[in-house]
């Protein structure tokens, strides 16, 4: 009898143990699922985090009738790269744009992004992005960085075996284009909110023949790029091309921490070293938007614009020159791939620049254009 009671109790304990183990496993499983869903799965309120859908038109990125931003398809600028993105992190609250709903809560938004999403990150915010947002991204993504002077990319995140970055497009790239197959340089371009209106005003003056005569001939009444443009005209009108029209040096000395600009100014613009084919004009800090059209009309009378680095490796002046049909002179750098097939002169040192050197480059570029 005692033996039977013992067997019954043993069976009860076995059943109880099985039930307890089952419940324990179920609870553990539930907790794992809950934790996983919180950290690695899109939350149910993804739509509430970003309630808008965008539609890209030629001139605007439209969310609804009250929410839209400008787009400039004929120009290279950081806002256009940003407009390609599915999510923007760290864009400055300026340029007549204001953040209505914050998009900086990366812990909640990051898990909502599907594979292949394009994320635009202000380069000023890239460190915070990698610390606070990157760990919460489930899927691999395409990264675009810009709107700032620091260089890219961060190789420790780009090339690691478990990297979530499919490809990185960045301005002020500090590596050569051949160093990583996962990184592509993008130009700093112009600042569309500040420069587009002035450049378009120059184009209007050009069409209406209101610009000053260049090289003794009426300026061409056509849009950029021109069948017979300024460089070709300069080549044809050699007898009317004065030495003073060759090279323009017009930059702010204080925007380059390396000291290169000050060195150039001392050696090419000081009374002791001034050259007859160089025009030196000091630039005041910032962008003088009200005067920019007049500044462009004045500056485009010079064939070459010297464009050393600014706060970053790239410089807006390089791209302003190209849009105004001048020839920028830049320094040899990791950005060389950006200038392929463009009328850009690359030098190692400012001492290479002589009157003969500029004449040869003008002829070379004009022949390629024709």
Protein Blocks (a to p, Z undefined) as FASTA:
>chain_A
ZZmmmmmmmmmmmmmmmmmmmmmmmmmmmmmmmmmmmmmgccfklmmmmmcccdddfkbc
cfblmlccdddfkbccfklmmmmpmbdghiaceehiacfbdcklmmlmmmmpcghiacdd
dfklmmmmmmmmmmmpmbdcddddehifbdcddfklmmpmklcbfbacdehiabdfklpm
kbccddebjafklmmmmmmmmmmmmmnopacceehiacdfbdcddfbafklmmmmmmmmm
cfklmpccdddfklcfnommmmmmmmmmgmklocfkbccddddehjdfklmmmmmmmmmm
pfbacdddffbmbdfklmmmmmnopacdddddfklmmmgoiacdddfbfklpcfklmmmm
mmmmmmmmZZ
